[in-house]
């Protein structure tokens, strides 16, 4: 599939109608098309990948195409939705518009109608995502540190097409063969489409003054990130504290910097940002599963990861949350920007920042 090929996902339980949509969008619209037959299949696909347009029926087994729109928006607020239905009642149209559908077509429709409107919506989504796209840098001392701390947050960023770079400072040789851990880190990064920068500083002996600051500065200059995630200072592990110090200096010009929780974080870890990651914890688990050499560790177990995300949800309207300590957070307001909803963030006072306009 070409990188610039538009991606459509179809929700249609009738095989003939689904095939019509697939052929129209694929053959005449030049799109890559994925077909789903149930709401559950659609939502699972949206957790795995990003699409440029959703073409959905209303009448479906189980939940209707309209009923799941809030969940679709929670997973990808930038995804345009085109409802195609054989039930052309005024009430249905009003309901669709109320639930933020972007287009409402009544069957029978021609292939040219479907292709024309779906293409317009998909191209608009591409433009808005490009304008709102952020560059995100996540820095960890060892392989798997970033994934444990903000794996689901990175998955949420990936869902809206943000550019992701994971910087791993050491080979993690104390925890296993460095070559194996490097391969595992690469596999984990590929899950969310992140670029991996893997350095070879000595594990357990990281020193900000011994080239570490300069190394992080080089990556910061190359990426010019809008936001950075890294270790917190409230941590028992000396490498984590060293990385925190180095990143604070090296990324001093980055407008937003947050610190994530590690298994070695102390009781002084005091988050004041709670990132709602509903639907993205499973992606985080896929990232962690790449670290086969670390599978024996308690904090890598799926149930522990899920339980931790549920625990932090007590501070947020979301059901699954990753906590962050704020070093600085500068959100610029664009006068004509696209609405962003990733990641969903609640501040220490409980203010919901899910739908905000960012430059």
Secondary structure, 3 states (H helix, E strand, C coil): CCCCCCEEEEECCCHHHHHHHHHHHHHHCCCEEEEECCHHHHHHHHHHCCCCEEEECCCCCCCCCCCCHHHHHHHCCCCEEEEEECCCCHHHHHHHHHCCCCEEEECCCCHHHHHHHHHHHHHHHHHHHHHHCCEEEEEECCCCHHHHHHHHHHHHHHHCCCEEEEEEEECCHHHCCHHHHHHHHHHHHHHCCCEEEEEEECCCCCCHHHHHHHHHHHHHHHHCCCEEEEECCCECCHHHHHHHHHHHHHCCCCCEEEEECCCCECCCCCCCEEEECCCCHHHHHHHHHCCHHHCCCHHHCHHHHHHHHHHHHHHCCCCCEEEEEEEECCCCCCCCCCEECCCEEEECCCCECCCEECC
